[in-house]
Amino acid sequence: MDPVAAKMIGAAIAVLPLACVGLALGNLFSSVIESIGRNPSVTETVKGSVLLYFALIEAIALFALLIALLILFVV
């Protein structure tokens, strides 16, 4: 197999978690909207948790992109 083709395949596999990140963010924000809609008094409590979970989910996306870029340009 050509090394360039192997790099491209490896980078494509490394970016697959981005699909799950999109699903996780959609699930997170739909749950937040539903919980605030049911009980508006918990808005401040939920907001703090949402920001933490959002940052953790986005970190997964950044790590996946970093690995893909390392595969493409360093290896």
N, CA, C and O atoms as a DFTB+ gen file, in Angstrom:
300 C
 N C O
     1  1       0.845      -1.176       0.000
     2  2       0.000       0.000       0.000
     3  2       0.889       1.238       0.000
     4  3       1.940       1.284       0.640
     5  1       0.433       2.217      -0.730
     6  2       1.147       3.486      -0.823
     7  2       1.118       4.194       0.536
     8  3       0.058       4.269       1.158
     9  1       2.253       4.712       1.008
    10  2       2.274       5.391       2.318
    11  2       1.349       6.604       2.405
    12  3       0.783       6.878       3.463
    13  1       1.194       7.324       1.304
    14  2       0.304       8.484       1.319
    15  2      -1.146       8.033       1.487
    16  3      -1.915       8.662       2.214
    17  1      -1.512       6.955       0.822
    18  2      -2.871       6.426       0.959
    19  2      -3.108       5.925       2.377
    20  3      -4.199       6.100       2.921
    21  1      -2.102       5.307       2.978
    22  2      -2.244       4.836       4.355
    23  2      -2.423       6.008       5.317
    24  3      -3.193       5.914       6.273
    25  1      -1.715       7.113       5.068
    26  2      -1.898       8.309       5.895
    27  2      -3.311       8.847       5.791
    28  3      -3.920       9.211       6.797
    29  1      -3.830       8.896       4.577
    30  2      -5.178       9.422       4.370
    31  2      -6.227       8.529       5.045
    32  3      -7.172       9.033       5.653
    33  1      -6.065       7.234       4.940
    34  2      -7.001       6.310       5.578
    35  2      -6.908       6.433       7.095
    36  3      -7.930       6.444       7.781
    37  1      -5.702       6.524       7.616
    38  2      -5.528       6.683       9.062
    39  2      -6.128       7.979       9.576
    40  3      -6.740       7.997      10.643
    41  1      -5.961       9.065       8.827
    42  2      -6.543      10.345       9.236
    43  2      -8.063      10.298       9.173
    44  3      -8.738      10.884      10.019
    45  1      -8.603       9.607       8.179
    46  2     -10.059       9.487       8.077
    47  2     -10.624       8.685       9.238
    48  3     -11.689       9.012       9.761
    49  1      -9.933       7.659       9.635
    50  2     -10.386       6.857      10.783
    51  2     -10.266       7.669      12.074
    52  3     -11.099       7.535      12.971
    53  1      -9.248       8.496      12.169
    54  2      -9.054       9.306      13.376
    55  2     -10.128      10.377      13.529
    56  3     -10.367      10.850      14.641
    57  1     -10.777      10.767      12.440
    58  2     -11.789      11.822      12.482
    59  2     -13.189      11.247      12.718
    60  3     -14.131      12.019      12.894
    61  1     -13.357       9.952      12.729
    62  2     -14.673       9.338      12.943
    63  2     -15.350       9.746      14.254
    64  3     -16.576       9.857      14.272
    65  1     -14.631       9.971      15.336
    66  2     -15.323      10.412      16.565
    67  2     -16.057      11.737      16.436
    68  3     -16.885      12.059      17.289
    69  1     -15.780      12.510      15.400
    70  2     -16.485      13.783      15.238
    71  2     -17.976      13.582      14.997
    72  3     -18.783      14.436      15.367
    73  1     -18.347      12.473      14.388
    74  2     -19.771      12.194      14.200
    75  2     -20.448      11.972      15.548
    76  3     -21.562      12.442      15.778
    77  1     -19.777      11.265      16.419
    78  2     -20.336      11.032      17.763
    79  2     -20.366      12.318      18.580
    80  3     -21.247      12.490      19.422
    81  1     -19.429      13.212      18.347
    82  2     -19.430      14.498      19.048
    83  2     -20.660      15.300      18.656
    84  3     -21.291      15.920      19.511
    85  1     -21.003      15.296      17.392
    86  2     -22.202      15.995      16.944
    87  2     -23.460      15.421      17.573
    88  3     -24.347      16.164      17.991
    89  1     -23.536      14.097      17.638
    90  2     -24.692      13.456      18.282
    91  2     -24.744      13.777      19.771
    92  3     -25.820      14.024      20.317
    93  1     -23.601      13.775      20.422
    94  2     -23.567      14.049      21.860
    95  2     -23.982      15.486      22.163
    96  3     -24.701      15.734      23.131
    97  1     -23.535      16.428      21.344
    98  2     -23.921      17.824      21.568
    99  2     -25.415      18.030      21.336
   100  3     -26.065      18.766      22.078
   101  1     -25.952      17.390      20.322
   102  2     -27.381      17.487      20.085
   103  2     -28.183      16.899      21.225
   104  3     -29.198      17.463      21.633
   105  1     -27.735      15.776      21.736
   106  2     -28.406      15.135      22.875
   107  2     -28.293      16.003      24.125
   108  3     -29.268      16.145      24.863
   109  1     -27.139      16.577      24.369
   110  2     -26.931      17.427      25.536
   111  2     -27.860      18.628      25.521
   112  3     -28.552      18.897      26.503
   113  1     -27.877      19.348      24.410
   114  2     -28.662      20.575      24.370
   115  2     -30.159      20.298      24.304
   116  3     -30.953      21.093      24.807
   117  1     -30.560      19.185      23.691
   118  2     -31.988      18.859      23.718
   119  2     -32.432      18.518      25.137
   120  3     -33.544      18.863      25.539
   121  1     -31.576      17.846      25.893
   122  2     -31.913      17.533      27.286
   123  2     -31.969      18.797      28.145
   124  3     -32.811      18.917      29.036
   125  1     -31.067      19.733      27.867
   126  2     -31.058      20.984      28.623
   127  2     -32.324      21.786      28.346
   128  3     -32.951      22.300      29.272
   129  1     -32.695      21.892      27.092
   130  2     -33.902      22.644      26.745
   131  2     -35.129      21.993      27.363
   132  3     -36.022      22.682      27.857
   133  1     -35.172      20.671      27.337
   134  2     -36.312      19.970      27.928
   135  2     -36.366      20.160      29.445
   136  3     -37.441      20.385      30.001
   137  1     -35.225      20.071      30.112
   138  2     -35.227      20.205      31.570
   139  2     -35.565      21.627      32.010
   140  3     -36.274      21.818      32.998
   141  1     -35.068      22.615      31.292
   142  2     -35.403      23.999      31.635
   143  2     -36.871      24.292      31.313
   144  3     -37.531      25.055      32.018
   145  1     -37.364      23.685      30.256
   146  2     -38.772      23.869      29.922
   147  2     -39.701      23.271      30.968
   148  3     -40.775      23.808      31.239
   149  1     -39.277      22.157      31.552
   150  2     -40.112      21.526      32.581
   151  2     -40.025      22.239      33.924
   152  3     -41.017      22.354      34.642
   153  1     -38.818      22.722      34.258
   154  2     -38.628      23.346      35.567
   155  2     -37.696      24.557      35.400
   156  3     -36.479      24.415      35.524
   157  1     -38.247      25.732      35.123
   158  2     -37.402      26.907      34.858
   159  2     -36.574      27.371      36.056
   160  3     -35.629      28.139      35.876
   161  1     -36.894      26.937      37.243
   162  2     -36.150      27.397      38.419
   163  2     -34.758      26.770      38.521
   164  3     -33.942      27.239      39.314
   165  1     -34.470      25.746      37.759
   166  2     -33.154      25.094      37.821
   167  2     -32.213      25.597      36.732
   168  3     -31.201      24.958      36.443
   169  1     -32.536      26.731      36.130
   170  2     -31.734      27.231      35.010
   171  2     -30.279      27.462      35.396
   172  3     -29.378      27.060      34.660
   173  1     -30.034      28.098      36.527
   174  2     -28.655      28.390      36.938
   175  2     -27.870      27.118      37.248
   176  3     -26.688      27.024      36.918
   177  1     -28.506      26.158      37.868
   178  2     -27.841      24.897      38.191
   179  2     -27.486      24.129      36.926
   180  3     -26.390      23.581      36.806
   181  1     -28.405      24.096      36.005
   182  2     -28.187      23.347      34.763
   183  2     -27.135      24.029      33.901
   184  3     -26.347      23.360      33.232
   185  1     -27.119      25.361      33.914
   186  2     -26.181      26.089      33.063
   187  2     -24.725      25.750      33.397
   188  3     -23.905      25.588      32.494
   189  1     -24.406      25.643      34.672
   190  2     -23.038      25.298      35.060
   191  2     -22.632      23.912      34.603
   192  3     -21.514      23.707      34.131
   193  1     -23.543      22.963      34.744
   194  2     -23.248      21.600      34.309
   195  2     -23.115      21.517      32.801
   196  3     -22.254      20.806      32.282
   197  1     -23.961      22.238      32.107
   198  2     -23.934      22.194      30.643
   199  2     -22.617      22.724      30.108
   200  3     -22.054      22.152      29.174
   201  1     -22.122      23.793      30.678
   202  2     -20.854      24.350      30.202
   203  2     -19.699      23.381      30.423
   204  3     -18.804      23.277      29.584
   205  1     -19.716      22.677      31.540
   206  2     -18.676      21.678      31.798
   207  2     -18.757      20.536      30.802
   208  3     -17.744      20.151      30.218
   209  1     -19.950      19.989      30.599
   210  2     -20.107      18.874      29.668
   211  2     -19.822      19.295      28.232
   212  3     -19.257      18.524      27.456
   213  1     -20.210      20.515      27.878
   214  2     -19.916      21.025      26.542
   215  2     -18.412      21.087      26.309
   216  3     -17.932      20.700      25.243
   217  1     -17.669      21.570      27.292
   218  2     -16.217      21.661      27.163
   219  2     -15.583      20.275      27.045
   220  3     -14.641      20.086      26.275
   221  1     -16.091      19.317      27.798
   222  2     -15.530      17.962      27.728
   223  2     -15.809      17.308      26.382
   224  3     -14.946      16.625      25.830
   225  1     -17.010      17.515      25.852
   226  2     -17.346      16.945      24.550
   227  2     -16.524      17.600      23.450
   228  3     -16.038      16.918      22.548
   229  1     -16.366      18.898      23.518
   230  2     -15.572      19.588      22.512
   231  2     -14.098      19.198      22.605
   232  3     -13.396      19.214      21.594
   233  1     -13.619      18.852      23.792
   234  2     -12.230      18.401      23.931
   235  2     -12.010      17.114      23.145
   236  3     -10.942      16.915      22.566
   237  1     -13.005      16.247      23.122
   238  2     -12.897      15.015      22.337
   239  2     -12.726      15.350      20.859
   240  3     -11.918      14.735      20.163
   241  1     -13.496      16.332      20.385
   242  2     -13.379      16.739      18.982
   243  2     -11.997      17.315      18.684
   244  3     -11.402      17.010      17.651
   245  1     -11.494      18.140      19.584
   246  2     -10.164      18.726      19.358
   247  2      -9.067      17.674      19.378
   248  3      -8.123      17.747      18.592
   249  1      -9.183      16.695      20.270
   250  2      -8.193      15.623      20.306
   251  2      -8.241      14.800      19.022
   252  3      -7.197      14.413      18.497
   253  1      -9.434      14.530      18.516
   254  2      -9.555      13.764      17.271
   255  2      -8.931      14.524      16.106
   256  3      -8.231      13.935      15.283
   257  1      -9.182      15.817      16.035
   258  2      -8.573      16.608      14.963
   259  2      -7.058      16.686      15.102
   260  3      -6.335      16.653      14.107
   261  1      -6.582      16.790      16.336
   262  2      -5.141      16.831      16.561
   263  2      -4.474      15.539      16.105
   264  3      -3.429      15.573      15.456
   265  1      -5.068      14.419      16.438
   266  2      -4.508      13.129      16.016
   267  2      -4.509      13.013      14.497
   268  3      -3.537      12.537      13.910
   269  1      -5.604      13.448      13.852
   270  2      -5.665      13.386      12.402
   271  2      -4.585      14.260      11.768
   272  3      -3.931      13.842      10.812
   273  1      -4.396      15.456      12.287
   274  2      -3.362      16.330      11.737
   275  2      -1.963      15.787      11.996
   276  3      -1.075      15.927      11.155
   277  1      -1.766      15.172      13.147
   278  2      -0.459      14.554      13.410
   279  2      -0.186      13.413      12.439
   280  3       0.940      13.242      11.973
   281  1      -1.214      12.637      12.139
   282  2      -1.040      11.539      11.192
   283  2      -0.700      12.082       9.807
   284  3       0.160      11.535       9.115
   285  1      -1.369      13.148       9.409
   286  2      -1.153      13.679       8.062
   287  2       0.194      14.369       7.892
   288  3       0.857      14.187       6.870
   289  1       0.606      15.156       8.876
   290  2       1.753      16.019       8.643
   291  2       3.044      15.623       9.395
   292  3       4.122      16.107       9.050
   293  1       2.947      14.766      10.396
   294  2       4.148      14.422      11.161
   295  2       4.653      13.032      10.800
   296  3       5.853      12.831      10.611
   297  1       3.766      12.104      10.708
   298  2       4.166      10.707      10.458
   299  2       4.539      10.529       9.010
   300  3       4.903       9.428       8.598
